[in-house]
Amino acid sequence: MGEIWPLVAVVIGVIVLLILIMGLKLNTFIALIITSMVTGILLGMRLDTIVTTIEKGMGDTLGHIAIIFGLGSILGKLLSDGGGATRIADTLINVFGKKYVTWAMIIASFIIGISLFLEVAFVLLVPLVFTLAKRMKISNLKVGLPMGTSIAVTHGFLPPHPGPVAISEGVHANIGHVLMYGIIIGIPLAAIVGGIFPRIALKIAPSAFERLGNQAAVGEVKVLKHDQLPSFGISLLTALSPVILMLLATVVQLVTGNEDGHAKGLEGFIYFIGTSVTAMLIAVLFAIYTMGIRRKQSMKEIMDTVTNAITPIAMLILIIGGGGTFKQILIDGGVGDTISEIFKGSEMSPLILAWLAAALLRTALGSTTVAAISSVGIVLPLLQTTDVNLSLVVLAIGAGSIFCSHVNDAGFWMFKEYFGLTIKETFLTWTLLESILSVVGLGFILILNLVI
């Protein structure tokens, strides 16, 4: 029993977390801190080190992430309020037309989803989905499922989303490489699943496609007249600017073979502007100009948008930090070492183990980000003894973290309420969609692992 006790302690910890969040309806951040303390005691950690470990987990997790998360949220809000996201979607839909509306929505949502966090992208795109479905006289879900596919893929696989950034930091992976491989996997994944799944869903849940949706749930959305919207080119450049900068640095790094990213002169400057923090900061400053100043907005109006972007994510930042404390307790409590011993000599790929850990935690906890960060503590010791591409480990955990969205996930309820579905219909559409993305995504990662 002593040998597997750390694993039993983790299971008890997860059960405690579920009781606190689902049973007692306690705030997730508070629940994570309590769970971290309880798990630390169960693991036999000295009481005077538990708080120190919690502080370290919080600090290490948020030290880098809070900056990117904050800047990413600001960029998304500027793009939303400035009309850039609407322009991108409208233009692509006009180009593709009714016949190929699915592809227009996949591409538009993917581009918008890179810069906007899942909840923000959801709130921004749902009114567009309803408008488009009404204009083309088609089902809301026919447009909504391709939209959901793309924003789920970007949320699980691509920086600057909190999950991939947090995992990258935890396993010390290069964020630029994660972004590059994430796009290589994410584009075909969104295209294949987003193109095929709506047809599958129509067969297994036809009643869901007859729902009119909850128009009232959309709430107040900043609506701009067509002539007030920025151009498609400038909107696209603003949305993709952090990606362009990070990928530029990554490509230069791959060409020069300079793996540590230390260099002087022009190469050093490219690495500097291509780091995630600098790239996001430059993108935000660019968005302040393109989505604000260029559109004759006052600095006060622009800064109000910036403030409004930060306020809603304050608790989410704390929850991410709370996930980091649980991760640190698992590491310092020896859970990872126990798992390493169990899998020593095992034929199981670290990529599959990473996916499995994240998928189980996601199913149990609900939160994509918390599942992703908590998985790092389980997988990290294994990575020190195996030769595996760390960027692909990040993506494998990311894939696992979007598995089986159900009643303990906010995304599940958002999708259900917006589209006016029953719980059964939501399981047959949203839950099934995220599970398919997770499993097919892992398959693509394993294929990419054979190539690189």
Long-range contacts (C-beta under 8 A, 24 or more apart in sequence): 3-338, 3-341, 4-338, 6-43, 6-333, 6-334, 6-335, 6-337, 6-338, 7-335, 7-338, 7-339, 9-39, 9-42, 9-43, 9-333, 9-335, 10-39, 10-330, 10-335, 10-378, 12-38, 12-39, 12-42, 13-38, 13-39, 13-42, 13-326, 14-361, 14-364, 14-365, 17-326, 17-364, 17-365, 18-364, 18-365, 18-408, 21-365, 21-366, 21-408, 22-408, 27-315, 28-319, 28-322, 28-367, 28-370, 29-315, 29-318, 29-319, 29-321, 29-322, 31-322, 32-319, 32-322, 32-323, 32-325, 32-326, 32-370, 33-322, 33-325, 35-326, 36-322, 36-325, 36-326, 36-328, 36-329, 39-326, 39-329, 39-330, 39-333, 40-329, 40-332, 40-333, 43-329, 43-333, 43-334, 43-335, 44-333, 45-329, 45-332, 45-333, 49-332, 50-329, 53-325, 53-328, 53-329, 53-332, 54-325, 54-328, 54-329, 56-328, 57-321, 57-324, 57-325, 57-326, 57-327, 57-328, 57-329, 58-321, 58-322, 58-324, 58-325, 60-169, 60-324, 60-328, 61-166, 61-169, 61-170, 61-320, 61-321, 61-323, 61-324, 61-325, 61-327, 61-373, 62-317, 62-320, 62-321, 62-324, 64-165, 64-169, 64-277, 65-162, 65-165, 65-166, 65-169, 65-317, 65-320, 66-317, 67-277, 67-280, 68-159, 68-160, 68-165, 68-276, 68-277, 68-280, 69-160, 69-162, 69-165, 69-313, 69-316, 69-317, 69-320, 70-310, 70-313, 70-317, 71-160, 71-277, 71-280, 71-281, 71-283, 71-284, 72-115, 72-117, 72-160, 72-161, 72-242, 72-280, 73-117, 73-120, 73-309, 73-310, 73-312, 73-313, 74-284, 74-287, 74-306, 74-309, 74-310, 75-115, 75-242, 75-280, 75-283, 75-284, 75-287, 76-115, 76-116, 76-117, 76-120, 76-121, 76-309, 77-120, 77-305, 77-306, 77-308, 77-309, 78-238, 78-284, 78-287, 78-288, 78-291, 78-292, 78-302, 78-305, 78-306, 78-309, 79-112, 79-115, 79-116, 79-235, 79-238, 79-239, 79-287, 79-291, 80-116, 80-120, 80-124, 80-222, 81-222, 81-291, 81-305, 82-230, 82-287, 82-290, 82-291, 82-292, 82-295, 82-305, 83-224, 83-228, 83-229, 83-230, 83-235, 83-291, 83-295, 84-229, 84-230, 84-234, 84-235, 84-238, 84-239, 84-287, 84-290, 84-291, 85-112, 85-116, 85-124, 85-125, 85-235, 85-239, 86-124, 86-128, 86-224, 86-229, 87-229, 87-230, 87-231, 87-232, 87-235, 88-112, 88-232, 88-235, 88-236, 88-239, 89-125, 89-128, 90-128, 90-229, 91-232, 93-132, 98-136, 98-138, 101-132, 101-136, 101-138, 101-142, 101-143, 102-142, 102-143, 102-146, 102-194, 102-195, 102-198, 103-146, 103-191, 103-195, 105-129, 105-132, 105-143, 105-146, 105-147, 105-150, 105-194, 106-146, 106-147, 106-149, 106-150, 106-190, 106-191, 106-194, 106-195, 107-150, 108-150, 109-146, 109-147, 109-149, 109-150, 109-151, 110-150, 110-153, 110-154, 110-186, 110-187, 110-190, 111-236, 111-239, 111-240, 112-151, 112-239, 113-150, 113-151, 113-153, 113-154, 113-155, 114-154, 114-158, 114-239, 114-240, 114-243, 115-160, 115-239, 115-240, 115-242, 115-283, 116-151, 117-155, 117-161, 117-162, 117-313, 118-151, 118-152, 118-154, 118-155, 118-161, 118-368, 118-411, 119-410, 119-411, 119-414, 121-151, 121-154, 122-151, 122-411, 122-414, 122-415, 122-418, 123-218, 123-219, 123-221, 124-221, 125-151, 126-218, 126-418, 127-218, 127-221, 130-213, 130-215, 130-218, 139-209, 139-210, 140-209, 140-211, 140-212, 140-213, 140-419, 141-198, 141-201, 141-208, 141-209, 141-211, 141-419, 141-429, 142-198, 142-202, 142-209, 144-418, 144-419, 145-194, 145-197, 145-198, 145-201, 145-429, 145-433, 146-194, 146-195, 146-198, 148-415, 148-430, 148-433, 149-190, 149-193, 149-194, 149-197, 149-433, 149-437, 150-190, 150-194, 152-402, 152-411, 152-433, 152-434, 152-437, 153-186, 153-189, 153-190, 153-437, 153-441, 154-186, 155-368, 155-402, 156-368, 156-398, 156-399, 156-401, 156-402, 156-437, 156-438, 156-441, 157-182, 157-185, 157-186, 157-189, 157-395, 157-398, 157-399, 157-441, 158-182, 158-183, 158-186, 159-246, 159-276, 160-242, 160-276, 160-280, 162-316, 162-320, 162-369, 163-368, 163-369, 163-372, 163-373, 163-397, 163-398, 163-401, 164-372, 164-394, 164-395, 164-398, 165-276, 166-320, 166-323, 166-324, 166-369, 166-372, 166-373, 166-376, 167-372, 167-373, 167-375, 167-376, 167-393, 167-394, 167-397, 167-398, 168-391, 168-394, 170-327, 170-373, 170-376, 170-377, 170-380, 171-376, 171-379, 171-380, 171-383, 171-390, 171-393, 171-394, 172-390, 173-390, 173-391, 173-393, 173-394, 174-250, 174-253, 174-261, 174-390, 174-391, 175-246, 175-276, 176-246, 176-247, 176-249, 176-250, 176-253, 176-274, 176-276, 177-250, 177-391, 178-391, 178-394, 178-395, 179-243, 179-246, 179-247, 179-250, 180-247, 180-250, 180-251, 180-391, 181-391, 181-392, 181-395, 181-448, 181-452, 182-395, 182-398, 183-243, 183-247, 184-448, 185-395, 185-441, 185-444, 185-445, 185-448, 188-444, 189-437, 189-440, 189-441, 189-444, 192-440, 193-433, 193-436, 193-437, 193-440, 197-432, 197-433, 197-436, 201-428, 201-429, 201-432, 201-433, 204-428, 204-432, 205-424, 205-425, 205-428, 205-429, 207-425, 208-419, 208-421, 208-425, 208-428, 208-429, 211-419, 211-420, 211-421, 211-425, 212-420, 213-418, 213-419, 213-420, 214-417, 214-418, 214-419, 214-420, 217-417, 217-418, 218-418, 228-295, 230-290, 230-291, 230-294, 230-295, 234-290, 234-294, 235-290, 237-286, 237-290, 238-283, 238-286, 238-287, 238-290, 238-291, 241-279, 241-282, 241-283, 241-286, 241-287, 242-276, 242-279, 242-280, 242-282, 242-283, 245-273, 245-274, 245-278, 245-279, 245-282, 245-283, 246-274, 246-275, 246-276, 246-279, 247-274, 248-273, 248-274, 249-273, 249-274, 249-275, 249-279, 250-274, 316-369, 319-367, 319-369, 319-370, 320-369, 320-370, 320-373, 322-370, 323-367, 323-369, 323-370, 323-372, 323-373, 323-374, 324-373, 326-370, 326-373, 326-374, 326-377, 327-373, 327-374, 327-376, 327-377, 328-377, 329-377, 330-374, 330-377, 330-378, 331-377, 331-380, 331-381, 335-377, 335-378, 336-377, 336-378, 336-379, 336-380, 336-381, 336-382, 337-381, 339-378, 339-381, 339-382, 340-381, 340-382, 340-385, 343-382, 344-385, 349-388, 349-446, 349-449, 350-379, 350-382, 350-383, 350-386, 350-388, 350-393, 351-388, 351-392, 351-393, 351-396, 351-442, 351-445, 351-446, 351-449, 352-396, 352-442, 352-446, 353-379, 353-382, 354-379, 354-393, 354-396, 354-397, 354-400, 355-396, 355-397, 355-399, 355-400, 355-438, 355-442, 355-445, 356-400, 357-397, 357-400, 358-396, 358-397, 358-398, 358-399, 358-400, 358-401, 358-403, 359-400, 359-401, 359-403, 359-404, 359-438, 360-400, 361-400, 361-401, 362-400, 362-401, 362-402, 362-403, 362-404, 362-405, 363-403, 363-404, 363-406, 365-408, 366-405, 366-406, 366-408, 366-409, 366-410, 367-409, 367-410, 368-401, 368-402, 368-409, 368-411, 369-401, 371-400, 371-401, 372-397, 372-398, 372-400, 372-401, 375-400, 375-401, 388-449, 389-449, 389-452, 392-445, 392-448, 392-449, 392-452, 395-441, 395-445, 396-442, 396-445, 398-441, 399-437, 399-438, 399-439, 399-441, 399-442, 399-445, 400-438, 400-442, 402-434, 402-437, 402-438, 402-441, 403-434, 403-435, 403-438, 403-439, 404-431, 404-434, 404-435, 404-438, 405-430, 405-431, 405-434, 405-435, 406-431
